[in-house]
Amino acid sequence: MKLFDVYPLFDVNIISGKGCHVWDDKGIEYLDLYGGHAVISIGHSHPHYVKMITEQVSKLGFYSNSVINTLQKDVASRLGEISGYNDYSLFLINSGAEANENALKLASFHNGRSRVISFNKSFHGRTSLAVEVTNNPKIVAPINDHGQVTFLPLNDIETVRKELYKKDVCAVIIEGIQGVGGIKIPDDSFLKQLREVCTETGTVLILDEIQSGYGRSGKFFAHQYAGIRPDIITVAKGIGNGFPMSGILISPIFKPVYGMLGTTFGGNHLACSAAIAVLDVMKEEHLVDNAAKVGNYLLNELKKNEGIKDVRGRGLMIGLEFDYSIKDLRKSLLYDQHVFTGVSGTNVLRLLPPLCLSMDEADDFISRLKNVL
Ligand SMILES: Cc1ncc(COP(=O)(O)O)c(C=O)c1O
């Protein structure tokens, strides 16, 4: 059987990793400014992470959600503490799209409505509801398109207010920082006013922090720069450092009912031990502060470069916009300079390194980038 060919692949076979570096099958070392698409939070093969998952799998990899799993409670209390959301509840699933599906479903159970407001250039995943609220018609199949989503311009509060005051909108879903959309940051004042209008109109505010959360922005969640508290926050990517896992943080306004949400694999023992290891390391190694410090440094240094049209972002979620297509630049970075980077659209290079990136590694990246500019 061959693989269903949906991914345009780089001709590189990565077989190992350590910290912010990965190695291919020919022994070539690469600097990882991509983090396997913002997934690697604490660094590749962190010894504590390896130890915890190894010990857990040798005891028990999985049992079902029909029995007590104290590891889930451990994840919830540690996550509540580090994020400042101790009073919220946690529901665990397996992927980013699944987190957004459950967030939207919970919102609809709560207020009985079904219209959703999302934003131009948003990305929320590829499954049914998640893709419907994603602003990319190319990946929305006819079976996903129920016409219940309105896409509005980011940062235009008056347009949002007009829609929400129709009082038929179930939820607004918004990324903490738009990733696929090209590292676009919602204004803090926009988020504050959005919070207010959602409350006034009984609309559920969902913050998709799947890419921008878990310390990436230099705060635990990107929306914390605006000082708001959403009704539901979705997390994935960095939560398991590569172990497939996601979650939704749910405000106390929602009342759980047996059976309203559920999953076979979500919150399994192995996933929870990965998540606990991640939170241990984030706390122990002050990785949120490191993301803020090294991210600020990178932003400032990159802004000095005249060859780059715009440099934007927060923490270690950075976009470099060019006047031209970056296809060749990204290839040269990978094949000549041995640096992994991400992309948004055709002109934006996306940096999403592990949160343990050091100042020396940041300097190393800048000098390798200069070689190809
Ligand atoms: C903001 C955002 N939401 C949702 C998703 C979907 O996550 P997953 O691919 O794990 O389903 C992504 C993935 O890139 C994302 O960046």
The ligand as an ORCA input file, in Angstrom:
! r2SCAN-3c Opt
* xyz 0 1
  C      -4.677     27.957     15.528
  C      -4.878     26.504     15.166
  N      -6.042     25.913     15.459
  C      -6.259     24.617     15.179
  C      -5.300     23.839     14.563
  C      -5.585     22.411     14.245
  O      -4.820     21.546     15.016
  P      -4.642     19.996     14.592
  O      -3.847     19.981     13.330
  O      -3.948     19.377     15.767
  O      -6.017     19.448     14.396
  C      -4.068     24.433     14.240
  C      -3.011     23.625     13.551
  O      -2.100     24.131     12.941
  C      -3.851     25.794     14.547
  O      -2.695     26.410     14.239
*
